[in-house]
Amino acid sequence: MTRNTSEPLELDPDFTAEEHAEFERLEREHPYVEAHEEKIPAPPRPQDARDGNHDVLFLILFILLAAVFLIVILFGGGMS
């Protein structure tokens, strides 16, 4: 990216002339270069971590066990 040199550059009043000269020197020594985006590969996940074939079965079993547990708690306390 180049700057149009025909336009006068407005200097920031917060910086001194020496600081502006240093900024210009650093810009000349290290011009702006577009950095290429580095693609970071994701490590492969184990097959069983992606396997969701039995999720519904486990959910149904969990609901049934929770229902049995609640029934035992609600109706089991009256037998003593």
Secondary structure, 3 states (H helix, E strand, C coil): CCCCCCCCCCCCCCCCHHHHHHHHHHHHHCCCCCCCCCCCCCCCCCHHHHCCCCHHHHHHHHHHHHHHHHHHHHHHHHHC
